[in-house]
């Protein structure tokens, strides 16, 4: 399969190269745009460089690099003050290297590494929030009073008070990257200029890129503007960076278009899996260039790179949302599109000689001119253009990510080690291991072989019993009770753990005593009331008493492990859909959940988790490269799984959530709902990440309202990265309770909500946003406990 994929990619590249050779590649529009901007005195000159398909296809200098005190022509090798391009090019790249080295974790509080940063309510601000500008910190350090030196800048940055709560609002802030620069220096033991020179600049072969450029470069450097009567030339323009001595995480870098092109090409090559000197792992690089902002965020930001925000002007209107870039205040910009294998560099000293003149429109028009010349599909335009265009753009990005990512699940890792963990267990049992296997149709390896068959033929292992959870061994049954069966391929007895009674849903001690170990390989949905989690927990309970080893073959949380959302369920109200207090969206894998259950419930089960390779906490399932297999009959794709925490939360009330239709968990309704009224009401709530359209549908029996015409809404997912799905569920329940108080049975929501306080607020008509604010405060203690169980 992988060989076929590689062959397809080769043929695709050859096809693209041929098509590119036939294009006109007329970049004359760039000439006209830049010359007009020069004539309008928006900039003295510029260098534009474009790469496509692995080659530089356009490179040209325009105008002058200096107007005062003397006029000098612009040349392609001019060195520019890169301003805020310092952030992604150097500081963010350095942070990713430290992550690769295991020296930091993105969701760790910054204060864990820089304790002074905890001052003034910043103890919980994370590295992720700094990288994405969701820390709530103000834009810059105050310059109203004299101060000098990097140490003083760090002291002031650590002491600053946030303007907004962390994780709530996008606020572009130089302080974020000043602090990240301090983090680089703390963890590396080097100054930032020394670190990036040794670990980024030299490995990439950049010849004219430096903090504090040497005096010999001065004639080649484009000056910026006057400061106290002196023209800044080779001295950083940013006043905060200048007070810091010219070396800062947010500004201070100098470079040329050719060096930026080398960086951009190496980055594209690493993303595409081609040979590359880019000094960051591909898994970490993915975090830089795909959305990593908090769930409440509306600006799409990677770790250092801008994807879609008010600062994305240099993308233009044609390059798709899957692309990314950054700008610098002095007039510099870089935009990179991995989907079309293109980068666009515009370097200018637009602040010369007397300050900024405004080149936002020029950046956008140059990007469009390049996209048109290269034939980039215009129907993938800006996020704000249309919902359809946005979804198409995201689909393109996800297809590209899926082609280039490679996650190895627990069963694949187990096979690659020749069953090392099981052989180790077998050594305790005379060299042969008697095992049971809890699995279903999702238990397959990278080649599509069932985990059942892999373990049935593994040396030194005797597969004695197969256990199946809700929906059966094939994952197709949607009934309240499932009987035992025989696996036709192996002839092994399949014990159903989804019987009609509580006892029939638990493995018995007698079953476990006949086994040395139980292997668990199930694809979870990442939601508290998904019953596979409880099925696993029951095995841990019995194993704690019998001493049977439990081995979890880990798989991704399909809706990612970065977001923890929804109300925490109540202690003492446990059930098969509520094993223990957890938020609706817990952000853990099955392996991490097993560790959490074992720790928090003091189960003392002998537990081994075979970890995945290549999975990161923020990864959605479509960034793993794994094939989607329905974990249950009504979760048929990732979009349904994304909406499941919302509609699953309320499906025990008297509504249809689309079961018995082709779009379960994408629609909801009932015969007593007025579709247009409900859609209008919900759209006026302006719920981030979704829109609603009225629909009519008729579910099939035996599902709720089988063969009855229902009116309702279809949920259009516009941005999964800003959606708080449990809050969406509460919004819908509150809307139905308000619009249809006589018909809607809100009392039935408690079955899966399992939080009496939230239920009372909802029943009494509290605003869903206030309800969500109330429960978010309770998540902090959970997240603190959760950290002990995390593996990724």
C-alpha positions as MATLAB code, in Angstrom:
seq = 'XXXXXXXXXXXXXXXXXXXXXXXXXXXXXXXXXXXXXXXXXXXXXXXXXXXXXXXXXXXXXXXXXXXXXXXXXXXXXXXXXXXXXXXXXXXXXXXXXXXXXXXXXXXXXXXXXXXXXXXXXXXXXXXXXXXXXXXXXXXXXXXXXXXXXXXXXXXXXXXXXXXXXXXXXXXXXXXXXXXXXXXXXXXXXXXXXXXXXXXXXXXXXXXXXXXXXXXXXXXXXXXXXXXXXXXXXXXXXXXXXXXXXXXXXXXXXXXXXXXXXXXXXXXXXXXXXXXXXXXXXXXXXXXXXXXXXXXXXXXXXXXXXXXXXXXXXXXXXXXXXXXXXXXXXXXXXXXXXXXXXXXXXXXXXXXXXXXXXXXXXXXXXXXXXXXXXXXXXXXXXXXXXXXXXXXXXXXXXXXXXXXXXXXXXXXXXXXXXXXXXXXXXXXXXXXXXXXXXXXXXXXXXXXXXXXXXXXXXXXXXXXXXXXXXXXXXXXXXXXXXXXXXXXXXXXXXXXXXXXXXXXXXXXXXXXXXXXXXXXXXXXXXXXXXXXXXXXXXXXXXXXXXXXXXXXXXXXXXXXXXXXXXXXXXXXXXXXXXXXXXXXXXXXXXXXXXXXXXXXXXXXXXXXXXXXXXXXXXXXXXXXXXXXXXXXXXXXXXXXXXXXXXXXXXXXXXXXXXXXXXXXXXXXXXXXXXXXXXXXXXXXXXXXXXXXXXXXXXXXXXXXXXXXXXXXXXXXXXXXXXXXXXXXXXXXXXXXXXXXXXXXXXXXXXXXXXXXXXXXXXXXXXXXXXXXXXXXXXXXXXXXXXXXXXXXX';
ca = [
       0.000    0.000    0.000;
       2.735    2.463    0.989;
       4.667    1.629   -2.177;
       1.587    2.472   -4.230;
       1.213    5.754   -2.356;
       4.840    6.632   -3.058;
       4.388    5.790   -6.755;
       1.263    7.952   -6.872;
       3.141   10.859   -5.293;
       5.975   10.501   -7.828;
       3.517   10.510  -10.714;
       1.732   13.489   -9.198;
       4.985   15.421   -8.881;
       5.939   14.617  -12.474;
       2.505   15.738  -13.620;
       2.768   18.979  -11.655;
       6.261   19.650  -13.017;
       5.037   19.131  -16.563;
       2.053   21.401  -16.031;
       4.292   24.041  -14.492;
       6.654   23.952  -17.458;
       3.709   24.674  -19.726;
       2.493   27.656  -17.724;
       3.246   31.127  -18.916;
       4.840   31.936  -15.566;
       4.369   35.588  -16.348;
       5.290   37.570  -13.263;
       5.007   40.928  -15.021;
       2.152   41.847  -12.685;
       4.656   41.892   -9.816;
       6.776   44.465  -11.675;
       3.783   46.751  -12.100;
       2.661   46.399   -8.480;
       6.049   47.109   -6.923;
       6.862   49.965   -9.309;
       3.511   51.603   -8.552;
       4.138   51.291   -4.789;
       7.564   52.887   -5.230;
       6.043   55.703   -7.280;
       3.495   56.266   -4.490;
       6.387   56.461   -1.972;
       5.103   53.481   -0.029;
       8.572   51.927   -0.020;
      11.954   52.886   -1.477;
      12.540   49.441   -2.961;
      12.082   45.728   -2.444;
      13.297   42.237   -3.271;
      10.718   39.653   -4.348;
      11.617   35.970   -4.531;
       9.264   33.104   -5.377;
       9.867   29.375   -5.083;
       7.712   26.677   -6.627;
       8.136   22.938   -7.057;
      11.564   22.967   -5.431;
      13.030   25.776   -7.563;
      13.352   29.540   -7.422;
      11.106   30.711  -10.264;
      11.288   34.465   -9.711;
      13.904   36.719   -8.071;
      14.145   40.443   -8.623;
      15.231   43.647   -6.887;
      13.355   46.932   -7.341;
      14.059   50.582   -6.610;
      16.549   51.720   -3.999;
      17.602   50.276   -0.697;
      18.604   53.724    0.559;
      17.255   57.194   -0.161;
      19.034   59.064    2.633;
      21.681   60.175    3.253;
      22.608   58.870   -0.211;
      20.676   56.928   -2.827;
      21.736   53.302   -3.363;
      20.143   50.838   -5.795;
      18.405   47.778   -4.348;
      20.208   44.489   -5.082;
      18.985   40.882   -4.690;
      21.564   40.256   -1.947;
      20.441   43.173    0.246;
      20.312   42.392    3.967;
      17.055   43.438    5.677;
      15.932   43.970    9.235;
      13.440   41.089    9.450;
      11.508   42.528   12.411;
       8.749   40.087   13.536;
       9.782   37.422   11.039;
      12.316   36.714   13.788;
       9.476   35.068   15.709;
       8.770   32.072   13.425;
      12.130   31.871   11.647;
      14.267   31.634   14.761;
      12.476   31.695   18.120;
       9.614   29.305   17.296;
      12.004   27.006   15.446;
      14.291   26.989   18.499;
      11.325   26.122   20.755;
      10.422   23.200   18.478;
      13.998   21.919   18.673;
      13.852   22.040   22.473;
      10.573   20.124   22.271;
      12.242   17.504   20.060;
      14.955   17.213   22.704;
      12.367   16.563   25.411;
      13.200   19.756   27.283;
       9.668   21.184   27.254;
       6.022   20.342   26.631;
       3.682   22.760   24.905;
       0.880   22.516   27.446;
       3.179   23.017   30.411;
       2.876   26.308   32.325;
       5.689   28.675   31.417;
       6.299   29.139   35.141;
       7.431   25.530   35.383;
      10.633   26.597   33.622;
      10.660   30.315   34.476;
       9.202   30.537   38.022;
       9.329   34.354   38.074;
       6.798   34.409   35.243;
       4.044   33.261   37.623;
       3.721   36.786   39.038;
       0.436   38.690   38.676;
      -1.806   35.749   37.871;
       0.279   34.140   35.096;
       0.981   30.787   36.786;
      -1.256   28.863   34.398;
      -0.227   30.495   31.095;
       1.232   27.776   28.863;
       3.935   27.660   26.236;
       1.199   26.884   23.704;
      -0.562   30.135   24.547;
       2.619   32.145   24.071;
       3.305   30.525   20.695;
      -0.211   31.178   19.420;
      -0.716   34.654   21.001;
      -3.544   33.494   23.237;
      -1.779   34.266   26.519;
      -3.692   37.483   27.135;
      -0.435   39.398   27.640;
      -0.295   43.035   26.438;
       1.260   43.812   23.039;
       4.604   45.192   24.237;
       6.689   46.277   27.187;
       6.235   49.861   28.264;
       8.863   52.266   26.925;
       7.530   55.273   28.795;
      10.402   55.184   31.287;
      14.095   54.562   30.576;
      15.420   51.047   30.939;
      18.165   49.016   29.263;
      19.339   45.433   28.950;
      18.004   41.993   28.275;
      17.876   41.057   31.947;
      15.677   44.068   32.679;
      13.419   43.224   29.728;
      12.986   39.684   31.035;
      12.247   41.004   34.532;
       9.578   43.324   33.148;
       8.077   40.621   30.935;
       7.874   38.205   33.880;
       6.196   40.865   36.026;
       3.665   42.117   33.481;
      -0.038   41.752   34.221;
      -2.261   40.096   31.550;
      -4.821   42.221   29.708;
      -7.165   39.239   29.299;
      -7.550   35.736   30.753;
      -5.328   33.159   29.070;
      -6.815   31.096   26.259;
      -9.771   33.394   25.638;
      -8.738   36.030   23.117;
      -6.195   36.375   20.311;
      -3.934   39.317   21.144;
      -0.730   39.621   19.135;
       2.029   40.321   21.647;
       5.771   40.814   21.381;
       5.983   39.943   25.071;
       4.960   36.374   24.234;
       8.109   35.916   22.178;
      10.330   37.897   24.525;
       9.388   35.292   27.140;
       9.937   32.458   24.651;
      13.380   33.900   23.946;
      14.065   33.797   27.680;
      12.894   30.175   27.688;
      15.308   29.304   24.858;
      18.167   30.822   26.827;
      17.154   29.123   30.093;
      16.806   25.635   28.602;
      19.768   25.787   26.224;
      22.239   27.615   28.451;
      23.128   29.886   25.517;
      22.119   33.370   24.471;
      19.500   33.293   21.724;
      21.855   34.650   19.053;
      24.437   31.974   19.927;
      21.800   29.250   19.987;
      20.213   30.008   16.624;
      23.604   30.479   14.967;
      24.720   27.012   16.056;
      21.407   25.152   15.729;
      19.445   26.834   12.933;
      21.506   29.232   10.816;
      24.573   27.061   10.263;
      22.696   23.745    9.782;
      20.577   25.416    7.086;
      23.621   26.943    5.386;
      22.390   30.533    5.736;
      25.291   32.847    4.852;
      23.818   36.276    5.531;
      21.493   35.726    8.486;
      22.413   36.944   11.962;
      21.426   38.836   15.017;
      23.879   41.750   15.426;
      25.175   41.707   11.812;
      28.935   42.382   11.539;
      30.200   45.788   10.432;
      31.450   44.293    7.158;
      27.800   43.747    6.127;
      26.846   47.390    6.636;
      27.088   48.505    2.958;
      24.762   45.638    2.023;
      22.138   46.355    4.725;
      18.956   48.259    3.907;
      18.603   51.145    6.407;
      15.319   51.698    8.206;
      14.724   55.148    9.694;
      16.202   57.966   11.760;
      16.511   57.592   15.512;
      17.842   60.590   17.406;
      19.188   61.995   14.168;
      21.040   58.817   13.181;
      19.909   56.510   10.377;
      19.497   52.957   11.700;
      21.589   50.645    9.526;
      22.511   47.260   10.925;
      20.911   48.280   14.221;
      17.536   46.707   14.943;
      14.571   48.985   14.240;
      12.298   47.607   16.970;
      12.793   49.876   20.012;
      12.270   47.122   22.612;
      14.741   44.795   20.902;
      17.143   47.713   20.601;
      16.968   48.328   24.366;
      17.629   44.619   24.836;
      20.920   44.908   22.982;
      19.658   43.770   19.595;
      18.921   40.148   20.539;
      15.300   39.264   21.380;
      12.772   36.540   20.732;
      10.407   38.878   18.925;
      12.778   40.919   16.706;
      16.434   41.547   15.903;
      17.189   39.140   13.044;
      18.768   40.345    9.780;
      18.671   38.279    6.585;
      18.431   38.218    2.785;
      15.757   36.959    0.401;
      18.048   34.122   -0.696;
      18.552   32.930    2.891;
      14.828   33.132    3.643;
      14.262   31.094    0.463;
      16.674   28.425    1.738;
      14.732   28.273    5.014;
      11.360   28.096    3.232;
      12.493   25.418    0.798;
      13.959   23.269    3.560;
      10.700   23.594    5.469;
       8.629   22.579    2.432;
      10.951   19.651    1.755;
      10.652   18.413    5.348;
       6.850   18.656    5.226;
       6.721   16.764    1.937;
       9.040   14.009    3.178;
      11.834   14.983    0.800;
      15.512   15.123    1.886;
      15.869   18.276    3.962;
      18.255   20.055    6.307;
      15.413   21.667    8.222;
      16.536   21.188   11.842;
      13.181   20.156   13.360;
      11.372   16.810   13.280;
       8.477   16.567   10.860;
       6.078   15.810   13.718;
       7.129   19.004   15.501;
       7.078   20.973   12.253;
       3.439   19.977   11.774;
       2.670   21.780   15.021;
       4.193   24.971   13.647;
       2.107   25.089   10.491;
      -1.322   23.720   11.473;
      -3.888   25.309   13.832;
      -2.901   25.006   17.493;
      -4.879   27.843   19.078;
      -7.274   27.195   21.984;
     -10.778   25.898   21.314;
     -12.196   29.332   22.079;
      -9.905   31.029   19.571;
     -11.122   32.544   16.323;
      -7.715   33.379   14.808;
      -5.984   30.327   13.348;
      -2.371   30.199   14.521;
       0.284   27.513   14.413;
       3.275   27.498   16.726;
       4.874   30.707   15.490;
       3.225   30.856   12.065;
       0.069   32.725   11.131;
      -2.628   30.751    9.270;
      -5.770   32.900    9.332;
      -5.902   36.012   11.478;
      -6.089   39.801   11.086;
      -2.346   39.635   10.312;
      -2.673   37.320    7.273;
      -2.633   40.042    4.611;
       0.342   38.565    2.801;
      -1.636   35.439    1.916;
      -3.783   37.373   -0.530;
      -7.166   36.065   -1.615;
      -6.159   32.941   -3.533;
      -3.690   30.877   -1.498;
      -5.707   28.404    0.611;
      -6.178   28.319    4.368;
      -3.767   25.383    4.540;
      -0.938   27.824    3.860;
       0.856   29.925    6.465;
       3.246   32.830    6.889;
       4.211   35.949    8.811;
       4.997   39.620    8.366;
       7.478   42.070    9.862;
       6.853   45.710   10.762;
       9.765   46.990    8.668;
       8.147   45.664    5.465;
       9.207   42.023    5.385;
       6.918   39.051    4.744;
       6.947   35.360    3.892;
       4.020   33.149    2.858;
       4.341   29.389    2.318;
       1.778   27.104    0.670;
       2.624   23.390    1.005;
      -0.428   22.409   -1.055;
       0.972   24.050   -4.205;
       4.616   23.740   -3.012;
       5.159   27.500   -3.188;
       6.680   30.297   -1.127;
       6.466   34.064   -1.679;
       9.057   36.400   -0.146;
       8.704   40.176   -0.091;
      11.508   42.000    1.700;
      11.352   45.768    1.907;
      12.467   48.559    4.193;
       9.111   50.311    3.954;
       9.826   52.345    7.108;
      12.726   54.125    5.337;
      13.370   56.968    5.765;
      10.613   58.436    7.949;
       8.434   55.626    9.228;
       5.754   53.197    7.980;
       3.619   54.090    4.976;
       1.359   51.028    4.750;
       2.071   48.110    2.372;
      -0.664   45.710    3.477;
      -2.434   45.915    0.117;
       0.825   45.428   -1.775;
       1.593   42.206    0.101;
      -1.842   40.823   -0.706;
      -1.681   41.769   -4.377;
       1.770   40.271   -4.844;
       0.550   36.993   -3.325;
      -2.400   36.991   -5.727;
      -0.139   37.791   -8.698;
       2.083   34.828   -7.818;
      -0.906   32.514   -7.301;
      -2.348   33.510  -10.676;
       0.984   33.092  -12.449;
       1.411   29.625  -10.961;
      -2.199   28.564  -11.501;
      -3.062   28.067   -7.819;
      -6.773   27.181   -7.629;
      -8.728   30.359   -6.834;
     -11.743   28.486   -5.474;
      -9.861   27.855   -2.232;
      -9.862   31.568   -1.337;
     -10.080   33.355    1.956;
     -11.791   31.973    5.011;
     -14.242   34.842    5.023;
     -15.206   34.412    1.367;
     -17.698   31.589    1.826;
     -18.252   28.648    4.130;
     -17.879   26.298    1.180;
     -14.552   27.794    0.196;
     -13.329   27.508    3.767;
     -14.253   23.842    4.066;
     -12.647   23.090    0.712;
      -9.461   24.793    1.855;
      -9.393   22.851    5.112;
     -10.048   19.620    3.234;
      -7.056   20.325    1.040;
      -4.912   21.004    4.086;
      -6.079   17.819    5.807;
      -5.456   15.713    2.697;
      -1.972   17.159    2.502;
      -1.334   16.486    6.204;
      -2.629   12.942    5.877;
      -0.282   12.265    2.957;
       2.707   13.459    4.924;
       2.014   12.298    8.488;
       2.749    8.844    9.832;
       1.412    7.688   13.182;
       2.154    4.161   14.335;
      -0.490    2.743   16.658;
       0.202    0.447   19.570;
      -0.267   -2.738   17.542;
       2.185   -1.501   14.899;
       4.749   -0.608   17.548;
       4.228   -4.001   19.188;
       4.844   -5.760   15.882;
       7.916   -3.641   15.136;
       9.483   -4.780   18.428;
       8.605   -8.403   17.671;
       6.189   -8.398   20.599;
       8.881   -7.374   23.079;
       6.436   -6.315   25.802;
       4.521   -9.594   25.526;
       7.702  -11.664   25.472;
       8.738   -9.932   28.677;
       5.445  -10.869   30.282;
       5.722  -14.430   28.937;
       9.053  -14.835   30.699;
       7.134  -14.594   34.000;
       4.868  -17.450   32.930;
       7.260  -20.121   31.781;
       7.820  -18.697   28.319;
       4.247  -18.930   27.076;
       1.553  -16.302   27.541;
      -2.152  -17.092   27.697;
      -4.027  -13.984   26.645;
      -7.491  -12.565   26.182;
      -8.114   -9.770   23.703;
     -10.695   -6.977   24.049;
     -11.171   -5.584   20.563;
     -13.508   -5.036   17.630;
     -13.318   -4.000   13.989;
     -11.076   -1.029   14.835;
      -8.283   -3.318   16.005;
      -6.166   -3.495   12.842;
      -2.537   -2.784   12.028;
      -1.093   -0.530    9.316;
      -1.468   -3.298    6.722;
      -5.125   -3.877    7.583;
      -4.570   -7.143    9.461;
      -6.803   -7.717   12.454;
      -5.110   -7.576   15.835;
      -6.935  -10.872   16.457;
      -5.029  -12.555   13.622;
      -1.716  -10.899   14.484;
      -1.811  -12.145   18.075;
      -3.284  -15.536   17.167;
      -0.122  -16.246   15.168;
       2.425  -14.515   17.389;
       5.161  -16.813   18.733;
       4.903  -17.786   22.390;
       1.364  -16.449   22.686;
      -1.856  -18.406   23.070;
      -4.958  -16.370   22.260;
      -7.590  -18.110   24.352;
     -10.528  -15.677   24.456;
     -11.766  -12.684   22.491;
     -13.876  -10.100   24.307;
     -16.123   -7.672   22.451;
     -17.597   -4.352   23.721;
     -20.838   -2.585   22.793;
     -21.743   -2.969   19.083;
     -20.106   -6.402   18.905;
     -16.930   -7.778   17.393;
     -17.752   -6.294   13.962;
     -18.998   -2.987   15.385;
     -22.276   -3.230   13.455;
     -24.896   -4.056   16.092;
     -26.875   -1.189   17.604;
     -28.986   -3.073   20.139;
     -29.291   -3.121   23.924;
     -27.854   -6.629   24.295;
     -25.427   -8.774   22.292;
     -24.779  -12.492   22.757;
     -21.595  -14.555   22.601;
     -20.290  -15.914   19.309;
     -17.393  -17.630   17.546;
     -14.817  -15.764   15.467;
     -15.104  -17.482   12.059;
     -11.468  -16.872   11.021;
      -9.795  -18.297   14.134;
     -12.587  -20.360   15.712;
     -11.923  -18.649   19.040;
     -14.807  -18.008   21.422;
     -15.997  -14.372   21.509;
     -17.371  -13.298   24.894;
     -19.725  -10.337   24.565;
     -19.390   -7.772   27.343;
     -22.567   -6.010   26.316;
     -25.233   -8.176   27.848;
     -28.599   -7.157   29.232;
     -27.465   -6.898   32.872;
     -24.657   -5.098   34.678;
     -22.991   -8.424   35.521;
     -22.934   -9.372   31.833;
     -20.947   -6.225   31.046;
     -18.074   -7.077   33.377;
     -15.391   -9.732   32.989;
     -15.570  -12.172   35.883;
     -12.607  -13.040   38.120;
     -12.955  -16.617   36.886;
     -12.431  -15.501   33.276;
      -9.385  -13.495   34.260;
      -7.739  -16.180   36.384;
      -7.531  -18.399   33.315;
      -5.475  -15.713   31.542;
      -1.989  -14.360   32.101;
      -2.775  -11.094   30.355;
      -5.570   -9.221   28.608;
      -4.683   -7.108   25.587;
      -6.943   -4.141   24.783;
      -7.046   -2.669   21.275;
     -10.034   -0.369   20.753;
     -10.484    2.931   18.939;
     -12.135    5.326   21.375;
     -14.177    8.439   20.510;
     -12.563   10.718   23.109;
     -15.860   11.317   24.945;
     -16.687   10.412   28.551;
     -19.931    8.571   27.826;
     -18.457    6.364   25.069;
     -18.757    2.910   26.633;
     -15.478    1.409   25.403;
     -13.800    3.401   28.181;
     -15.902    1.754   30.879;
     -15.370   -1.688   29.334;
     -11.618   -1.161   29.691;
     -12.011    0.147   33.248;
     -13.880   -2.999   34.305;
     -10.911   -5.113   33.185;
      -8.592   -2.929   35.248;
     -10.808   -3.434   38.311;
     -10.713   -7.216   38.076;
      -7.014   -7.284   37.169;
      -6.251   -5.395   40.371;
      -7.692   -8.349   42.272;
      -6.448  -11.265   40.143;
      -3.006   -9.874   39.190;
      -3.730  -10.400   35.492;
      -1.565   -8.142   33.338;
      -3.400   -5.529   31.250;
      -1.718   -4.330   28.046;
      -3.326   -1.410   26.207;
      -2.328   -0.978   22.565;
      -2.781    2.743   22.259;
      -4.608    4.604   19.503;
      -5.203    8.327   18.835;
      -7.902   10.351   20.456;
      -9.682   11.134   17.172;
     -10.812   14.608   18.256;
      -7.298   15.373   19.593;
      -5.879   15.361   23.081;
      -5.278   19.084   23.533;
      -8.818   20.189   24.391;
     -10.470   19.435   27.723;
     -14.080   20.605   27.538;
     -17.463   20.217   29.170;
     -18.779   19.830   32.707;
     -17.136   17.366   35.054;
     -19.521   14.535   35.908;
     -20.595   14.098   39.530;
     -18.963   11.780   42.025;
     -21.344    9.067   43.238;
     -23.489    9.000   40.097;
     -21.396    6.435   38.221;
     -22.870    4.246   35.483;
     -21.893    2.418   32.300;
     -21.744    5.807   30.535;
     -20.025    7.497   33.476;
     -17.270    5.374   34.964;
     -15.852    8.158   37.146;
     -15.839   11.970   37.209;
     -14.551   13.190   33.855;
     -15.375   16.133   31.607;
     -17.345   15.341   28.456;
     -14.219   15.783   26.352;
     -11.308   14.531   28.456;
      -8.477   14.862   25.931;
      -6.882   11.471   26.662;
      -6.101    8.358   24.661;
      -7.237    4.932   25.842;
      -3.759    4.272   27.204;
      -3.790    7.525   29.141;
      -7.309    6.846   30.405;
      -6.187    3.417   31.644;
      -3.374    5.102   33.570;
      -5.773    7.723   34.927;
      -8.343    5.138   36.066;
      -5.624    3.030   37.654;
      -4.140    6.006   39.511;
      -7.291    7.816   40.589;
      -9.267    4.725   41.573;
      -6.293    2.949   43.237;
      -7.050   -0.147   41.181;
      -3.489   -1.527   41.382;
      -3.850   -3.327   38.068;
      -0.546   -4.460   36.481;
      -0.725   -2.102   33.492;
       1.434   -1.700   30.388;
       0.644    0.825   27.663;
       2.260    0.256   24.276;
       2.648    3.871   23.211;
       2.045    5.200   19.719;
       4.828    6.796   17.722;
       4.382   10.106   15.912;
       1.168   11.255   17.596;
       1.029   14.708   19.179;
      -1.616   16.004   21.593;
      -3.087   18.492   19.144;
      -3.416   15.992   16.289;
      -6.880   15.346   14.894;
      -7.430   11.922   13.353;
      -7.117   13.193    9.792;
      -3.564   14.375   10.504;
      -2.382   10.885   11.469;
      -2.366    9.232    8.046;
      -4.483    6.392    9.506;
      -7.565    5.074    7.736;
     -10.861    5.961    9.392;
     -12.740    2.883   10.600;
     -16.180    3.456   12.136;
     -15.667    2.921   15.893;
     -19.435    2.374   16.102;
     -22.278    2.281   13.560;
     -23.200    5.963   13.860;
     -19.749    7.554   13.946;
     -19.000    7.304   10.249;
     -16.463   10.062    9.797;
     -14.417   12.571   11.752;
     -16.958   15.377   11.363;
     -19.599   13.267   13.100;
     -17.073   12.381   15.811;
     -16.304   16.100   16.238;
     -19.990   16.907   16.795;
     -20.635   13.794   18.895;
     -19.719   15.417   22.258;
     -22.483   17.957   21.563;
     -25.313   15.841   20.164;
     -24.381   12.719   22.115;
     -24.687   14.752   25.301;
     -28.378   15.499   24.623;
     -29.518   12.435   22.695;
     -31.241   10.841   25.702;
     -33.774   13.684   25.634;
     -36.800   13.375   23.341;
     -35.119   14.422   20.102;
     -33.583   12.636   17.132;
     -29.869   13.194   16.598;
     -29.969   11.634   13.154;
     -29.687    7.967   14.106;
     -31.469    6.044   11.370;
     -30.432    8.582    8.706;
     -27.348    8.992    6.526;
     -26.071   11.828    8.710;
     -26.131   10.778   12.373;
     -24.802   13.407   14.796;
     -24.883   16.039   12.052;
     -28.609   16.785   12.324;
     -31.177   16.993   15.112;
     -34.916   17.421   15.194;
     -38.367   16.236   16.225;
     -41.910   16.408   14.804;
     -42.767   19.305   17.145;
     -39.828   21.535   16.141;
     -40.133   24.399   13.630;
     -36.951   24.121   11.567;
     -36.556   27.748   10.489;
     -37.265   29.111   13.961;
     -34.689   26.854   15.594;
     -32.036   27.587   12.948;
     -32.648   31.323   13.239;
     -32.447   31.241   17.041;
     -29.223   29.215   17.125;
     -27.517   31.290   14.429;
     -28.289   34.435   16.439;
     -26.333   32.901   19.320;
     -23.185   33.186   17.168;
     -21.723   29.954   18.494;
     -18.046   29.796   17.440;
     -17.214   27.114   14.888;
     -20.717   26.202   13.652;
     -23.698   27.459   11.671;
     -27.191   25.989   11.364;
     -29.491   25.386    8.402;
     -33.109   24.135    8.596;
     -33.753   20.546    7.471;
     -36.539   17.985    7.164;
     -35.719   14.300    7.708;
     -37.384   10.996    8.512;
     -35.415    8.530   10.668;
     -35.804    4.811   10.169;
     -37.174    2.516   12.841;
     -36.283    1.481   15.515;
     -34.587    4.809   16.208;
     -36.422    7.740   17.870;
     -39.252    9.116   15.718;
     -38.804    6.241   13.264;
     -40.892    6.805   10.094;
     -42.011   10.250   11.379;
     -41.231   13.481    9.569;
     -38.941   15.602   11.735;
     -38.066   19.255   11.428;
     -34.757   20.453   12.766;
     -31.337   21.775   11.865;
     -28.198   20.541   10.226;
     -24.993   21.663   11.930;
     -22.364   22.999    9.554;
     -18.920   22.704   11.095;
     -17.004   25.831   10.067;
     -14.019   25.519   12.409;
     -13.465   22.534   14.648;
     -10.505   24.268   16.314;
     -12.697   26.989   17.831;
     -15.698   24.801   18.646;
     -16.436   23.925   22.259;
     -18.610   20.921   21.446;
     -20.053   20.227   24.933;
     -21.048   23.886   25.190;
     -22.738   23.497   21.788;
     -24.782   20.648   23.268;
     -25.876   22.864   26.156;
     -26.702   25.682   23.717;
     -29.002   23.356   21.756;
     -30.671   21.994   24.901;
     -31.204   25.527   26.206;
     -32.702   26.616   22.881;
     -35.144   23.702   22.827;
     -36.079   24.323   26.470;
     -36.762   27.994   25.708;
     -38.598   27.544   22.396;
     -40.539   24.370   23.237;
     -40.984   24.244   27.041;
     -44.081   22.035   26.829;
     -42.699   19.486   24.389;
     -38.987   19.237   25.254;
     -38.124   16.823   28.089;
     -34.986   18.474   29.389;
     -34.999   16.304   32.536;
     -33.767   13.364   30.456;
     -30.458   15.094   29.719;
     -29.069   14.044   33.099;
     -28.435   10.491   31.855;
     -25.316   11.626   29.983;
     -24.780   15.102   31.434;
     -24.338   13.581   34.911;
     -23.874   16.968   36.581;
     -26.697   18.086   38.837;
     -25.480   21.672   39.220;
     -25.261   22.244   35.464;
     -28.639   20.583   34.996;
     -30.289   22.922   37.524;
     -28.770   25.996   35.873;
     -29.961   24.746   32.485;
     -33.456   23.909   33.734;
     -33.784   27.339   35.344;
     -32.968   29.082   32.068;
     -29.406   30.322   32.730;
     -27.512   31.560   29.708;
     -25.391   28.701   28.264;
     -22.318   30.944   28.158;
     -22.639   31.582   31.892;
     -23.124   27.858   32.504;
     -19.953   27.106   30.534;
     -17.967   29.739   32.422;
     -19.110   28.108   35.650;
     -17.929   24.624   34.729;
     -14.619   25.754   33.201;
     -13.427   26.822   36.624;
     -13.797   23.227   37.835;
     -11.655   21.819   35.044;
      -8.370   23.168   36.434;
      -8.143   20.596   39.228;
      -9.019   17.833   36.799;
      -6.301   18.939   34.382;
      -3.805   18.931   37.232;
      -4.700   15.309   38.074;
      -4.769   14.392   34.387;
      -1.164   15.477   33.832;
       0.123   12.540   35.854;
      -1.416   10.111   33.359;
      -0.397   11.764   30.084;
       2.037    9.991   27.774;
       2.269   12.406   24.831;
];
